[in-house]
Amino acid sequence: MTRFGEISSAEGETPLNARRECVQELLSTHDRQMALMDTRPGIVQLPRDPCEVEAA
């Protein structure tokens, strides 16, 4: 299994895991979709603290 992220909440973090083959397929799909686009989308970093979202 490969850890590729986490879900955070007030109670803590839960790791997101998938088989290496599944992660590779997600990356390949992403690359194919990006090749079809004229411009690359911006990357948005979401705040890790849910309270920051409510304050914004």
DSSP file (Angstrom, degrees, kcal/mol; ACC not computed):
  #  RESIDUE AA STRUCTURE BP1 BP2  ACC     N-H-->O    O-->H-N    N-H-->O    O-->H-N    TCO  KAPPA ALPHA  PHI   PSI    X-CA   Y-CA   Z-CA
    1    1 A M              0   0    0      0, 0.0     2,-0.5     0, 0.0    18,-0.2   0.000 360.0 360.0 360.0 146.3    0.0    0.0    0.0
    2    2 A T  E     -A   18   0A   0     16,-3.2    16,-1.9     2,-0.0     2,-0.5  -0.970 360.0-135.8-119.1 128.6    1.1    3.6   -0.8
    3    3 A R  E     +A   17   0A   0     -2,-0.5    14,-0.2    14,-0.2     3,-0.1  -0.721  29.1 168.3 -81.7 127.6    0.0    6.5    1.3
    4    4 A F  E     -     0   0A   0     12,-2.5     2,-0.3    -2,-0.5    13,-0.1   0.307  58.4 -36.5-124.7   8.9   -1.0    9.4   -0.9
    5    5 A G  E     -A   16   0A   0     11,-0.8    11,-2.9     2,-0.0     2,-0.3  -0.983  55.8-114.4 165.2-168.2   -2.6   11.8    1.5
    6    6 A E  E     -A   15   0A   0     -2,-0.3     2,-0.5     9,-0.3     7,-0.0  -0.988  12.5-127.6-154.2 160.0   -4.8   12.1    4.5
    7    7 A I  E     -A   14   0A   0      7,-2.6     7,-2.7    -2,-0.3     2,-0.4  -0.964  31.0-156.2-109.0 127.3   -8.1   13.4    5.7
    8    8 A S  E     +A   13   0A   0     -2,-0.5     2,-0.3     5,-0.2     5,-0.2  -0.840  20.7 157.5-108.8 142.4   -7.9   15.8    8.6
    9    9 A S  E >   -A   12   0A   0      3,-2.5     3,-1.1    -2,-0.4    -2,-0.0  -0.877  58.7 -88.0-145.0 178.5  -10.5   16.6   11.2
   10   10 A A  T 3  S+     0   0    0     -2,-0.3     3,-0.1     1,-0.3    -2,-0.0   0.791 126.5  55.8 -61.7 -26.6  -10.7   17.9   14.8
   11   11 A E  T 3  S-     0   0    0      1,-0.3     2,-0.3     0, 0.0    -1,-0.3   0.655 122.0 -90.6 -81.3 -15.8  -10.2   14.3   16.0
   12   12 A G  E <   -A    9   0A   0     -3,-1.1    -3,-2.5     2,-0.0     2,-0.4  -0.949  53.9 -45.8 141.1-161.6   -7.0   13.8   14.0
   13   13 A E  E     -A    8   0A   0     -2,-0.3    -5,-0.2    -5,-0.2    -7,-0.0  -0.878  33.0-158.8-113.6 142.9   -5.8   12.5   10.7
   14   14 A T  E     -A    7   0A   0     -7,-2.7    -7,-2.6    -2,-0.4     2,-0.1  -0.983  25.1-128.0-117.6 120.9   -6.8    9.4    8.8
   15   15 A P  E     -A    6   0A   0      0, 0.0     2,-0.6     0, 0.0    -9,-0.3  -0.375  11.4-139.3 -69.2 145.1   -4.3    8.2    6.2
   16   16 A L  E     +A    5   0A   0    -11,-2.9   -12,-2.5    -2,-0.1   -11,-0.8  -0.931  29.5 177.6-102.8 120.8   -5.4    7.6    2.6
   17   17 A N  E     +A    3   0A   0     -2,-0.6     2,-0.3   -14,-0.2   -14,-0.2  -0.910   9.5 168.3-124.9 150.0   -3.8    4.5    1.2
   18   18 A A  E     -A    2   0A   0    -16,-1.9   -16,-3.2    -2,-0.3     2,-0.1  -0.975  44.4 -83.8-150.8 161.0   -4.1    2.7   -2.1
   19   19 A R    >>  -     0   0    0     -2,-0.3     4,-2.1   -18,-0.2     3,-0.6  -0.399  43.1-116.6 -63.7 147.2   -2.3   -0.1   -4.0
   20   20 A R  H 3> S+     0   0    0      1,-0.3     4,-2.3     2,-0.2     5,-0.2   0.853 115.6  55.9 -54.4 -38.9    0.7    1.2   -5.9
   21   21 A E  H 3> S+     0   0    0      1,-0.2     4,-2.0     2,-0.2    -1,-0.3   0.875 107.0  49.6 -63.9 -37.4   -0.9    0.2   -9.2
   22   22 A C  H <> S+     0   0    0     -3,-0.6     4,-2.3     2,-0.2    -2,-0.2   0.903 110.4  49.3 -69.2 -41.6   -4.0    2.3   -8.4
   23   23 A V  H  X S+     0   0    0     -4,-2.1     4,-2.3     1,-0.2    -2,-0.2   0.916 110.8  51.1 -62.6 -42.0   -2.0    5.3   -7.5
   24   24 A Q  H  X S+     0   0    0     -4,-2.3     4,-2.3     1,-0.2    -2,-0.2   0.888 108.9  51.0 -62.9 -39.5    0.0    4.9  -10.8
   25   25 A E  H  X S+     0   0    0     -4,-2.0     4,-2.5     2,-0.2    -1,-0.2   0.899 108.9  51.4 -65.6 -40.2   -3.3    4.7  -12.8
   26   26 A L  H  X S+     0   0    0     -4,-2.3     4,-2.4     1,-0.2    -2,-0.2   0.918 111.2  48.0 -60.5 -43.5   -4.5    7.9  -11.1
   27   27 A L  H  X S+     0   0    0     -4,-2.3     4,-2.4     2,-0.2    -2,-0.2   0.896 111.8  49.5 -64.5 -40.5   -1.3    9.6  -12.1
   28   28 A S  H  X S+     0   0    0     -4,-2.3     4,-2.3     2,-0.2    -2,-0.2   0.907 110.8  49.7 -65.4 -41.9   -1.5    8.3  -15.7
   29   29 A T  H  X S+     0   0    0     -4,-2.5     4,-2.4     2,-0.2    -2,-0.2   0.917 110.8  50.5 -62.2 -43.3   -5.1    9.5  -16.0
   30   30 A H  H  X S+     0   0    0     -4,-2.4     4,-2.6     1,-0.2    -2,-0.2   0.933 110.0  49.7 -59.6 -47.3   -4.1   12.9  -14.7
   31   31 A D  H  X S+     0   0    0     -4,-2.4     4,-1.8     1,-0.2    -1,-0.2   0.899 110.5  50.2 -60.5 -41.6   -1.3   13.2  -17.2
   32   32 A R  H  X S+     0   0    0     -4,-2.3     4,-0.9     1,-0.2    -1,-0.2   0.919 112.3  47.1 -63.5 -43.2   -3.6   12.2  -20.1
   33   33 A Q  H >X S+     0   0    0     -4,-2.4     4,-0.6     1,-0.2     3,-0.6   0.894 110.4  51.8 -66.3 -40.1   -6.2   14.8  -19.0
   34   34 A M  H >< S+     0   0    0     -4,-2.6     3,-0.8     1,-0.2    -1,-0.2   0.850 104.1  58.0 -65.3 -33.5   -3.6   17.5  -18.6
   35   35 A A  H 3< S+     0   0    0     -4,-1.8    -1,-0.2     1,-0.2    -2,-0.2   0.773 104.5  52.7 -66.8 -25.2   -2.3   16.8  -22.1
   36   36 A L  H << S+     0   0    0     -4,-0.9    -1,-0.2    -3,-0.6     2,-0.2   0.619  96.0  85.9 -84.3 -14.0   -5.8   17.5  -23.5
   37   37 A M    <<  -     0   0    0     -3,-0.8     3,-0.1    -4,-0.6    -3,-0.0  -0.602  69.8-143.5 -92.0 149.6   -6.0   20.9  -21.8
   38   38 A D  S    S+     0   0    0     -2,-0.2     2,-0.3     1,-0.2    -1,-0.1   0.868  88.8  23.6 -74.7 -37.7   -4.7   24.2  -23.2
   39   39 A T  S    S-     0   0    0      0, 0.0    -1,-0.2     0, 0.0     0, 0.0  -0.946  83.9-115.4-129.4 150.4   -3.6   25.5  -19.8
   40   40 A R        -     0   0    0     -2,-0.3     2,-0.0    -3,-0.1    -6,-0.0  -0.637  36.6-114.6 -82.8 140.3   -2.7   23.8  -16.6
   41   41 A P        -     0   0    0      0, 0.0     2,-0.1     0, 0.0    -1,-0.1  -0.351  31.7-105.0 -70.8 154.2   -5.1   24.4  -13.7
   42   42 A G        -     0   0    0      1,-0.1     2,-0.5    -2,-0.0     0, 0.0  -0.465  31.3-120.7 -73.7 151.6   -3.8   26.3  -10.6
   43   43 A I        -     0   0    0     -2,-0.1     2,-0.5     2,-0.0    -1,-0.1  -0.841  23.6-156.7 -96.6 127.8   -3.1   24.2   -7.5
   44   44 A V        -     0   0    0     -2,-0.5     2,-0.7     2,-0.0     0, 0.0  -0.914   4.4-150.4-107.6 125.3   -5.1   25.3   -4.5
   45   45 A Q        -     0   0    0     -2,-0.5     3,-0.1     0, 0.0    -2,-0.0  -0.854  16.0-146.4 -95.3 114.4   -3.8   24.5   -1.0
   46   46 A L        -     0   0    0     -2,-0.7     2,-0.1     1,-0.1     7,-0.0  -0.517  26.2-101.0 -77.7 146.4   -6.6   24.0    1.3
   47   47 A P        -     0   0    0      0, 0.0    -1,-0.1     0, 0.0     6,-0.1  -0.384  20.1-143.5 -65.8 145.0   -6.1   25.1    5.0
   48   48 A R  S    S+     0   0    0      1,-0.1     3,-0.1    -3,-0.1    -2,-0.0   0.737  85.5  72.8 -80.6 -23.1   -5.4   22.2    7.3
   49   49 A D  S >> S-     0   0    0      1,-0.1     3,-1.7     2,-0.0     4,-0.7  -0.840  72.3-152.1 -96.1 115.6   -7.4   23.8   10.1
   50   50 A P  H >> S+     0   0    0      0, 0.0     4,-1.3     0, 0.0     3,-0.6   0.786  95.0  65.0 -57.8 -26.6  -11.2   23.7    9.5
   51   51 A C  H 3> S+     0   0    0      1,-0.2     4,-1.6     2,-0.2     5,-0.1   0.810  92.7  61.6 -66.4 -28.6  -11.6   26.9   11.6
   52   52 A E  H <> S+     0   0    0     -3,-1.7     4,-1.0     1,-0.2    -1,-0.2   0.835 100.6  54.0 -65.4 -32.1   -9.5   28.8    8.9
   53   53 A V  H << S+     0   0    0     -4,-0.7     3,-0.4    -3,-0.6    -1,-0.2   0.915 108.1  48.2 -67.8 -43.4  -12.2   28.0    6.4
   54   54 A E  H  < S+     0   0    0     -4,-1.3    -1,-0.2     1,-0.2    -2,-0.2   0.839 109.7  53.1 -66.9 -33.2  -15.0   29.4    8.5
   55   55 A A  H  <        0   0    0     -4,-1.6    -1,-0.2     1,-0.2    -2,-0.2   0.753 360.0 360.0 -74.1 -24.0  -13.0   32.6    9.2
   56   56 A A     <        0   0    0     -4,-1.0    -1,-0.2    -3,-0.4    -2,-0.2   0.472 360.0 360.0 -75.3 360.0  -12.5   33.2    5.4
